Amino acid sequence: MPLNLKHPFSTAFISLGLLFSLALASCGSSSSAASGPKGCMKIGVLLPESASSARWESKDHPLLVQAITAALPGAQVTVTNANGDDTTQFNQAQADLTAGDCILVVAPHDSGAATQIVQQAHQSHVPVIAYDRLINDTSLDYYVSFDNVSVGVNQGNYIAANYQKYVTRNGNNNIYFINGAQTDNNAILFKKGVHQVLDPLIAAGTLKAVYETFTQNWDNPTAQNEMEQALTANNNKIAIAYVANDGMAGTVIQALTAQHLNGKVLVTGQDATVAGIQQILLGNQSMTVYKPIIQEAQGTASLVAALSKGTDTSSIATSQTAYNGTNIPSVLEKVESVDITNVASTVIADGFVTKADLCNGIPAGTYGSGAGAITCP
C-alpha cells in the first residue's frame, strides 16, 4: 500500500530515511570536493564539441585516456562529447556521477552554463578539473590549460611583425577580427591578448580595425558568413584577417578565395591542425598557434592521480587563475607560433602531426626553406 504523505508518521519516516541516506553518502567521502576522493579509479571526461576543431576527438580524447591510465594504472576513463549542446553536457555529467565517476574532467562547451556541472559534482563530493576552458565558478577545484592570453599575444605579435608587406600589397591597412565564441572564456582571453599587442597600432592609425565579432559556437560556416559580410561592407578592402582558430580560418579562406584574395591577406589561426598547417604550406594562412596538447593531458593526468592517491597537488598546480576574486589552482602550459619557417622543427619534430598527413593532397614540392622546409613527394 502506498504511503500517505499527509500522515505525520509517513513524513517523519521519509525525513529519517533522507537523513540516513545523506549520512551514508558522506561516509568515506571527503568533506571538501577539492581534496578529492582518495582511491577514486573512475574518471569522467567531458568534451565540448567536435565540429569547430578537429583537436577534441583527434588529440584530446586519445591523449587524455592515454595519460590518465599511464599515471593511474587501472583507472577507468569514460569520455563523452556534448557536440555543442549545453544540456547534453550537463546530462552527460549527471550520467557520469550516477555511474560512480568520482573525478570529473570537464572541457566546457559554455563556461557559464558549466557551473551547474560543478555544483552537481560537489554535491556528490566529486572534484572538477576544468580542462582547456575555464568554468566560471569560484568553487572550481582545478584548471588545466595553456596561457591563453599569450595565445592572443602570439597571434598579435605575428601580425605586428608582418603586417607591412600585406598593407603594401593590398593598398589598405584594414584588419578584421573574427573571434571565437563569447561563451568560451578562452575566446575572451585570446581577444585580450591580441588587442594588447595591436591596440597601440590601431590607436596610431597604423592599422585600421573595420570589423570585429564573436562567432557563436566557434562555428566555421558562421565565420565564413561573417567574412563575406565584412568584405561586402568594406568593398573587399582587407590586409589582415585575425581569425581565432584554424577551423574558422579555413572557411574565412574560402570567403577570401571567392574574391581572389587568398594568399594576399595575412590570416591567423590556432590549434596547429593538419588542415590549418596545410593552408600555411599552400600560402593561404600565415600562422597558427601550436598548443602541445600532450602536455595539457599529462598535467591533467598528474592531478587526477594525485587526487586518487590523496597526495599534495601544490607541486603540480603551480599557477593561479583569478576569477571573480578567487584564485583557482592551475596548470598553464606554454604555446608557440608556427609558420612556414618552422613547421618541421615544431609540430613535426614533436610528433604532433606527421609529414605524411601534411603532404596528403598537397601538390609535390618543397614548402618553406632552411631547417623548417618540408618536401612533399
MISENU-681370 format. One record per residue (C-alpha): residue number from 1; chain; x, y, z. Coordinates in nm, 2 decimals. Each point is the difference from the previous one (the first is absolute). Layout:
REM MISENU-681370
{pt NUM,A,{X,Y,Z}}
...
END
This chain:
REM MISENU-681370
{pt 1,A,{0.00,0.00,0.00}}
{pt 2,A,{0.15,0.34,-0.09}}
{pt 3,A,{0.09,0.24,0.28}}
{pt 4,A,{-0.24,0.27,0.09}}
{pt 5,A,{0.23,0.31,-0.03}}
{pt 6,A,{-0.24,0.21,0.20}}
{pt 7,A,{0.03,-0.24,0.30}}
{pt 8,A,{0.25,0.14,0.26}}
{pt 9,A,{0.15,-0.35,0.05}}
{pt 10,A,{0.07,-0.03,-0.37}}
{pt 11,A,{0.16,0.34,-0.01}}
{pt 12,A,{0.22,-0.08,0.29}}
{pt 13,A,{0.10,-0.33,-0.15}}
{pt 14,A,{0.10,0.17,-0.33}}
{pt 15,A,{0.20,0.27,0.19}}
{pt 16,A,{0.19,-0.27,0.20}}
{pt 17,A,{0.06,-0.19,-0.32}}
{pt 18,A,{0.15,0.30,-0.17}}
{pt 19,A,{0.22,0.08,0.30}}
{pt 20,A,{0.12,-0.36,0.00}}
{pt 21,A,{0.07,0.01,-0.37}}
{pt 22,A,{0.20,0.32,0.03}}
{pt 23,A,{0.20,-0.14,0.29}}
{pt 24,A,{0.08,-0.31,-0.21}}
{pt 25,A,{0.10,0.22,-0.30}}
{pt 26,A,{0.24,0.19,0.21}}
{pt 27,A,{0.17,-0.31,0.14}}
{pt 28,A,{0.35,-0.04,-0.15}}
{pt 29,A,{-0.03,0.32,-0.21}}
{pt 30,A,{0.21,0.31,0.03}}
{pt 31,A,{-0.16,0.29,0.18}}
{pt 32,A,{0.13,0.22,-0.27}}
{pt 33,A,{-0.02,-0.07,-0.37}}
{pt 34,A,{0.34,0.16,-0.05}}
{pt 35,A,{0.17,-0.27,0.21}}
{pt 36,A,{-0.12,-0.26,-0.24}}
{pt 37,A,{-0.13,-0.35,0.07}}
{pt 38,A,{0.30,-0.21,0.10}}
{pt 39,A,{0.00,-0.33,-0.19}}
{pt 40,A,{-0.21,0.13,-0.29}}
{pt 41,A,{0.05,-0.21,-0.31}}
{pt 42,A,{-0.30,0.12,-0.21}}
{pt 43,A,{0.06,0.32,-0.19}}
{pt 44,A,{-0.25,0.18,-0.22}}
{pt 45,A,{0.14,0.21,-0.29}}
{pt 46,A,{-0.25,0.24,-0.16}}
{pt 47,A,{0.10,0.16,-0.33}}
{pt 48,A,{-0.19,0.30,-0.15}}
{pt 49,A,{-0.04,-0.07,-0.37}}
{pt 50,A,{0.17,-0.12,-0.32}}
{pt 51,A,{-0.14,0.21,-0.28}}
{pt 52,A,{0.21,0.32,0.03}}
{pt 53,A,{0.34,-0.16,0.07}}
{pt 54,A,{0.14,-0.35,-0.08}}
{pt 55,A,{0.21,0.01,0.32}}
{pt 56,A,{-0.26,-0.12,0.25}}
{pt 57,A,{-0.05,-0.35,-0.15}}
{pt 58,A,{0.33,-0.04,-0.19}}
{pt 59,A,{0.23,0.13,0.28}}
{pt 60,A,{-0.16,0.07,0.34}}
{pt 61,A,{-0.21,-0.32,0.02}}
{pt 62,A,{0.27,-0.26,-0.06}}
{pt 63,A,{0.27,0.20,0.18}}
{pt 64,A,{-0.20,0.04,0.32}}
{pt 65,A,{-0.09,-0.37,0.01}}
{pt 66,A,{0.36,-0.09,-0.06}}
{pt 67,A,{0.14,0.25,0.25}}
{pt 68,A,{-0.25,-0.08,0.28}}
{pt 69,A,{0.04,-0.38,-0.03}}
{pt 70,A,{0.38,0.04,0.00}}
{pt 71,A,{0.00,0.22,0.31}}
{pt 72,A,{-0.26,-0.21,0.18}}
{pt 73,A,{0.02,-0.36,-0.12}}
{pt 74,A,{-0.33,-0.18,0.02}}
{pt 75,A,{-0.20,0.32,-0.04}}
{pt 76,A,{-0.33,-0.02,-0.19}}
{pt 77,A,{-0.04,0.31,-0.22}}
{pt 78,A,{-0.33,0.08,-0.16}}
{pt 79,A,{0.00,0.27,-0.27}}
{pt 80,A,{-0.31,0.17,-0.14}}
{pt 81,A,{-0.04,0.29,-0.24}}
{pt 82,A,{-0.28,0.25,0.03}}
{pt 83,A,{0.01,0.08,-0.37}}
{pt 84,A,{-0.06,0.37,0.07}}
{pt 85,A,{-0.30,-0.04,0.23}}
{pt 86,A,{0.00,0.13,0.36}}
{pt 87,A,{-0.29,-0.22,0.11}}
{pt 88,A,{0.16,-0.30,-0.15}}
{pt 89,A,{0.32,0.07,0.19}}
{pt 90,A,{-0.18,0.04,0.33}}
{pt 91,A,{-0.19,-0.32,-0.06}}
{pt 92,A,{0.33,-0.18,-0.07}}
{pt 93,A,{0.14,0.13,0.32}}
{pt 94,A,{-0.30,-0.12,0.19}}
{pt 95,A,{0.03,-0.34,-0.16}}
{pt 96,A,{0.37,-0.02,0.10}}
{pt 97,A,{-0.08,0.09,0.36}}
{pt 98,A,{-0.28,-0.26,0.01}}
{pt 99,A,{0.24,-0.26,-0.14}}
{pt 100,A,{0.23,0.07,0.29}}
{pt 101,A,{0.27,0.21,-0.17}}
{pt 102,A,{0.18,0.18,0.28}}
{pt 103,A,{0.21,0.25,-0.19}}
{pt 104,A,{-0.13,0.21,-0.29}}
{pt 105,A,{0.22,0.16,-0.27}}
{pt 106,A,{-0.22,0.25,-0.18}}
{pt 107,A,{0.08,0.20,-0.31}}
{pt 108,A,{-0.31,0.21,0.01}}
{pt 109,A,{-0.20,0.09,-0.31}}
{pt 110,A,{-0.12,0.31,0.18}}
{pt 111,A,{0.22,0.13,0.28}}
{pt 112,A,{-0.30,0.15,0.18}}
{pt 113,A,{-0.25,-0.29,-0.05}}
{pt 114,A,{0.25,-0.25,0.13}}
{pt 115,A,{-0.02,0.15,0.35}}
{pt 116,A,{-0.30,-0.23,0.06}}
{pt 117,A,{0.23,-0.30,-0.07}}
{pt 118,A,{0.24,0.12,0.27}}
{pt 119,A,{-0.28,0.05,0.25}}
{pt 120,A,{-0.16,-0.34,-0.08}}
{pt 121,A,{0.34,-0.17,0.03}}
{pt 122,A,{0.08,0.17,0.33}}
{pt 123,A,{-0.33,-0.13,0.15}}
{pt 124,A,{0.15,-0.34,-0.05}}
{pt 125,A,{0.34,0.10,0.13}}
{pt 126,A,{0.15,-0.04,-0.34}}
{pt 127,A,{0.27,0.25,-0.10}}
{pt 128,A,{0.00,0.17,-0.34}}
{pt 129,A,{0.30,0.07,-0.22}}
{pt 130,A,{-0.08,0.26,-0.27}}
{pt 131,A,{0.19,-0.11,-0.30}}
{pt 132,A,{0.12,0.25,-0.27}}
{pt 133,A,{-0.29,0.24,0.07}}
{pt 134,A,{-0.07,0.16,0.33}}
{pt 135,A,{-0.33,-0.06,0.17}}
{pt 136,A,{-0.14,0.32,0.15}}
{pt 137,A,{-0.04,-0.13,0.36}}
{pt 138,A,{0.19,0.12,0.30}}
{pt 139,A,{-0.03,-0.34,0.15}}
{pt 140,A,{0.17,-0.17,-0.29}}
{pt 141,A,{0.28,-0.23,0.13}}
{pt 142,A,{0.26,0.01,-0.27}}
{pt 143,A,{0.07,0.14,-0.35}}
{pt 144,A,{0.23,-0.15,-0.26}}
{pt 145,A,{0.06,0.19,-0.32}}
{pt 146,A,{0.25,0.22,-0.18}}
{pt 147,A,{0.09,0.36,0.06}}
{pt 148,A,{-0.29,0.11,-0.21}}
{pt 149,A,{0.08,0.37,0.01}}
{pt 150,A,{0.33,-0.09,-0.15}}
{pt 151,A,{-0.17,-0.18,-0.28}}
{pt 152,A,{-0.15,0.34,-0.11}}
{pt 153,A,{0.33,0.17,0.07}}
{pt 154,A,{0.18,-0.25,-0.23}}
{pt 155,A,{-0.26,0.07,-0.27}}
{pt 156,A,{0.03,0.37,0.05}}
{pt 157,A,{0.38,-0.01,0.00}}
{pt 158,A,{0.00,-0.18,-0.33}}
{pt 159,A,{-0.23,0.26,-0.15}}
{pt 160,A,{0.21,0.29,0.14}}
{pt 161,A,{0.31,-0.15,-0.15}}
{pt 162,A,{-0.14,-0.08,-0.35}}
{pt 163,A,{-0.29,0.24,-0.07}}
{pt 164,A,{0.21,0.25,-0.22}}
{pt 165,A,{0.03,-0.22,-0.30}}
{pt 166,A,{-0.37,-0.08,-0.01}}
{pt 167,A,{-0.09,0.37,0.05}}
{pt 168,A,{0.23,0.09,-0.29}}
{pt 169,A,{-0.13,-0.29,-0.22}}
{pt 170,A,{-0.37,0.08,0.06}}
{pt 171,A,{0.02,0.38,0.01}}
{pt 172,A,{-0.19,0.02,0.33}}
{pt 173,A,{0.06,-0.06,0.37}}
{pt 174,A,{-0.34,-0.16,0.08}}
{pt 175,A,{-0.01,-0.27,0.26}}
{pt 176,A,{-0.30,-0.22,0.07}}
{pt 177,A,{-0.04,-0.19,0.33}}
{pt 178,A,{-0.18,-0.34,0.00}}
{pt 179,A,{0.00,-0.10,0.36}}
{pt 180,A,{-0.12,-0.33,0.15}}
{pt 181,A,{-0.32,-0.06,0.21}}
{pt 182,A,{-0.07,0.26,0.27}}
{pt 183,A,{-0.13,-0.28,0.22}}
{pt 184,A,{0.35,-0.15,0.00}}
{pt 185,A,{0.23,0.18,0.25}}
{pt 186,A,{0.30,-0.09,-0.21}}
{pt 187,A,{-0.13,0.20,-0.29}}
{pt 188,A,{-0.02,0.31,0.22}}
{pt 189,A,{0.36,-0.06,0.11}}
{pt 190,A,{0.12,-0.05,-0.36}}
{pt 191,A,{-0.17,0.33,-0.09}}
{pt 192,A,{0.16,0.17,0.30}}
{pt 193,A,{0.34,-0.12,-0.10}}
{pt 194,A,{-0.02,0.10,-0.37}}
{pt 195,A,{-0.13,0.35,0.09}}
{pt 196,A,{0.27,0.04,0.26}}
{pt 197,A,{0.25,-0.01,-0.29}}
{pt 198,A,{-0.20,0.17,-0.28}}
{pt 199,A,{-0.20,0.27,0.17}}
{pt 200,A,{0.30,0.24,0.00}}
{pt 201,A,{0.04,-0.05,-0.37}}
{pt 202,A,{-0.37,0.06,-0.05}}
{pt 203,A,{0.00,0.31,0.22}}
{pt 204,A,{0.29,0.14,-0.20}}
{pt 205,A,{-0.18,-0.06,-0.33}}
{pt 206,A,{0.26,-0.25,-0.12}}
{pt 207,A,{-0.28,-0.26,-0.02}}
{pt 208,A,{-0.37,0.07,-0.04}}
{pt 209,A,{-0.25,-0.23,0.18}}
{pt 210,A,{-0.30,-0.01,-0.23}}
{pt 211,A,{-0.18,-0.31,0.12}}
{pt 212,A,{-0.01,-0.22,0.32}}
{pt 213,A,{-0.24,-0.26,0.12}}
{pt 214,A,{-0.03,-0.30,0.23}}
{pt 215,A,{-0.10,-0.32,-0.18}}
{pt 216,A,{-0.26,-0.21,0.17}}
{pt 217,A,{0.10,-0.35,0.07}}
{pt 218,A,{0.33,0.05,-0.18}}
{pt 219,A,{-0.21,-0.10,-0.30}}
{pt 220,A,{0.21,-0.02,-0.32}}
{pt 221,A,{-0.28,0.08,-0.25}}
{pt 222,A,{-0.11,0.29,0.21}}
{pt 223,A,{0.36,0.14,-0.02}}
{pt 224,A,{-0.01,-0.03,-0.37}}
{pt 225,A,{-0.33,0.20,-0.01}}
{pt 226,A,{0.15,0.26,0.23}}
{pt 227,A,{0.30,0.04,-0.23}}
{pt 228,A,{-0.22,0.02,-0.31}}
{pt 229,A,{-0.22,0.27,0.16}}
{pt 230,A,{0.31,0.20,0.12}}
{pt 231,A,{0.16,-0.02,-0.35}}
{pt 232,A,{-0.32,0.13,-0.16}}
{pt 233,A,{-0.03,0.28,0.25}}
{pt 234,A,{0.36,0.11,-0.06}}
{pt 235,A,{0.02,-0.05,-0.38}}
{pt 236,A,{0.23,-0.29,0.04}}
{pt 237,A,{0.27,0.22,0.16}}
{pt 238,A,{0.19,-0.21,0.24}}
{pt 239,A,{0.36,-0.05,0.10}}
{pt 240,A,{-0.02,-0.21,0.31}}
{pt 241,A,{-0.26,-0.26,0.13}}
{pt 242,A,{0.05,-0.08,0.36}}
{pt 243,A,{-0.18,-0.33,0.04}}
{pt 244,A,{0.00,-0.17,0.34}}
{pt 245,A,{0.05,-0.36,-0.11}}
{pt 246,A,{0.09,-0.22,-0.30}}
{pt 247,A,{-0.35,-0.13,-0.06}}
{pt 248,A,{-0.15,0.34,-0.05}}
{pt 249,A,{0.31,0.11,-0.19}}
{pt 250,A,{-0.07,-0.27,-0.25}}
{pt 251,A,{-0.35,0.13,-0.08}}
{pt 252,A,{0.13,0.36,0.01}}
{pt 253,A,{0.25,-0.10,-0.27}}
{pt 254,A,{-0.30,-0.14,-0.20}}
{pt 255,A,{-0.16,0.35,0.01}}
{pt 256,A,{0.33,0.16,-0.10}}
{pt 257,A,{0.05,-0.24,-0.28}}
{pt 258,A,{-0.34,0.08,-0.15}}
{pt 259,A,{0.13,0.36,-0.03}}
{pt 260,A,{0.35,-0.11,-0.13}}
{pt 261,A,{0.16,0.13,0.32}}
{pt 262,A,{0.13,-0.33,0.14}}
{pt 263,A,{0.38,0.01,0.05}}
{pt 264,A,{-0.01,0.38,-0.01}}
{pt 265,A,{-0.14,0.05,0.35}}
{pt 266,A,{0.18,-0.07,0.33}}
{pt 267,A,{-0.22,-0.26,0.17}}
{pt 268,A,{0.06,-0.13,0.35}}
{pt 269,A,{-0.12,-0.32,0.17}}
{pt 270,A,{0.05,-0.23,0.30}}
{pt 271,A,{0.02,-0.37,0.09}}
{pt 272,A,{0.26,-0.10,-0.26}}
{pt 273,A,{-0.25,-0.24,-0.17}}
{pt 274,A,{0.10,-0.19,-0.31}}
{pt 275,A,{-0.24,0.20,-0.21}}
{pt 276,A,{0.13,0.33,0.15}}
{pt 277,A,{0.36,-0.09,-0.07}}
{pt 278,A,{-0.08,-0.12,-0.35}}
{pt 279,A,{-0.15,0.35,-0.06}}
{pt 280,A,{0.33,0.14,0.12}}
{pt 281,A,{0.20,-0.22,-0.24}}
{pt 282,A,{-0.23,0.12,-0.28}}
{pt 283,A,{0.05,0.36,0.09}}
{pt 284,A,{-0.36,0.08,0.09}}
{pt 285,A,{0.04,0.01,0.38}}
{pt 286,A,{0.30,0.18,0.16}}
{pt 287,A,{0.03,-0.15,0.34}}
{pt 288,A,{-0.15,-0.22,0.27}}
{pt 289,A,{0.06,-0.04,0.37}}
{pt 290,A,{0.13,-0.34,0.11}}
{pt 291,A,{-0.13,-0.11,0.33}}
{pt 292,A,{0.17,-0.33,0.11}}
{pt 293,A,{-0.32,-0.18,0.10}}
{pt 294,A,{0.20,-0.30,0.13}}
{pt 295,A,{0.14,0.23,0.28}}
{pt 296,A,{-0.35,0.12,0.08}}
{pt 297,A,{-0.12,-0.36,0.02}}
{pt 298,A,{0.30,-0.10,0.22}}
{pt 299,A,{-0.06,0.29,0.23}}
{pt 300,A,{-0.36,-0.11,0.04}}
{pt 301,A,{0.11,-0.36,0.06}}
{pt 302,A,{0.24,0.10,0.27}}
{pt 303,A,{-0.28,0.18,0.18}}
{pt 304,A,{-0.23,-0.30,-0.03}}
{pt 305,A,{0.26,-0.24,0.13}}
{pt 306,A,{0.08,0.23,0.30}}
{pt 307,A,{-0.36,0.03,0.09}}
{pt 308,A,{-0.05,-0.37,-0.02}}
{pt 309,A,{0.31,-0.07,0.21}}
{pt 310,A,{-0.08,0.28,0.25}}
{pt 311,A,{0.33,0.17,-0.06}}
{pt 312,A,{0.07,0.37,-0.01}}
{pt 313,A,{-0.07,0.19,-0.32}}
{pt 314,A,{0.18,0.32,0.06}}
{pt 315,A,{0.31,-0.11,-0.19}}
{pt 316,A,{-0.22,-0.08,-0.30}}
{pt 317,A,{-0.24,0.30,-0.01}}
{pt 318,A,{0.28,0.26,0.04}}
{pt 319,A,{-0.20,0.28,-0.16}}
{pt 320,A,{-0.31,0.20,0.11}}
{pt 321,A,{-0.29,0.12,-0.22}}
{pt 322,A,{-0.19,0.29,0.14}}
{pt 323,A,{-0.38,-0.02,-0.04}}
{pt 324,A,{-0.24,0.23,0.17}}
{pt 325,A,{0.23,0.06,0.30}}
{pt 326,A,{0.10,-0.37,0.03}}
{pt 327,A,{0.33,-0.15,-0.10}}
{pt 328,A,{-0.05,-0.34,-0.15}}
{pt 329,A,{0.30,-0.24,0.01}}
{pt 330,A,{0.11,-0.05,-0.35}}
{pt 331,A,{0.24,-0.17,-0.24}}
{pt 332,A,{0.08,0.23,-0.29}}
{pt 333,A,{0.21,-0.12,-0.29}}
{pt 334,A,{0.19,0.21,-0.25}}
{pt 335,A,{-0.08,0.05,-0.37}}
{pt 336,A,{0.20,0.07,-0.31}}
{pt 337,A,{-0.06,0.17,-0.33}}
{pt 338,A,{0.03,-0.21,-0.32}}
{pt 339,A,{0.04,0.13,-0.35}}
{pt 340,A,{0.16,-0.12,-0.33}}
{pt 341,A,{0.35,0.04,0.16}}
{pt 342,A,{-0.03,-0.24,0.29}}
{pt 343,A,{-0.26,-0.27,-0.08}}
{pt 344,A,{0.26,-0.27,-0.01}}
{pt 345,A,{0.18,0.10,0.31}}
{pt 346,A,{-0.31,0.04,0.22}}
{pt 347,A,{-0.31,-0.21,-0.07}}
{pt 348,A,{0.16,-0.26,-0.21}}
{pt 349,A,{0.31,-0.03,0.23}}
{pt 350,A,{-0.23,-0.04,0.30}}
{pt 351,A,{-0.21,-0.27,-0.18}}
{pt 352,A,{-0.31,0.22,0.03}}
{pt 353,A,{-0.07,-0.05,-0.37}}
{pt 354,A,{0.18,-0.21,-0.26}}
{pt 355,A,{0.16,0.11,-0.32}}
{pt 356,A,{-0.21,-0.27,-0.18}}
{pt 357,A,{-0.33,0.15,0.13}}
{pt 358,A,{0.11,0.35,-0.10}}
{pt 359,A,{0.11,-0.10,-0.35}}
{pt 360,A,{-0.32,-0.20,-0.06}}
{pt 361,A,{-0.18,0.19,-0.28}}
{pt 362,A,{0.26,0.27,-0.03}}
{pt 363,A,{0.18,0.04,-0.33}}
{pt 364,A,{0.35,-0.14,-0.01}}
{pt 365,A,{0.27,0.25,0.07}}
{pt 366,A,{0.20,0.17,0.27}}
{pt 367,A,{-0.18,0.23,0.24}}
{pt 368,A,{0.20,0.25,0.21}}
{pt 369,A,{0.37,0.02,0.01}}
{pt 370,A,{0.30,-0.09,0.22}}
{pt 371,A,{-0.05,-0.22,0.31}}
{pt 372,A,{-0.38,0.05,0.00}}
{pt 373,A,{-0.05,-0.11,-0.36}}
{pt 374,A,{-0.22,-0.30,-0.09}}
{pt 375,A,{0.03,-0.18,-0.33}}
{pt 376,A,{-0.31,-0.19,-0.11}}
{pt 377,A,{0.04,-0.28,-0.25}}
END
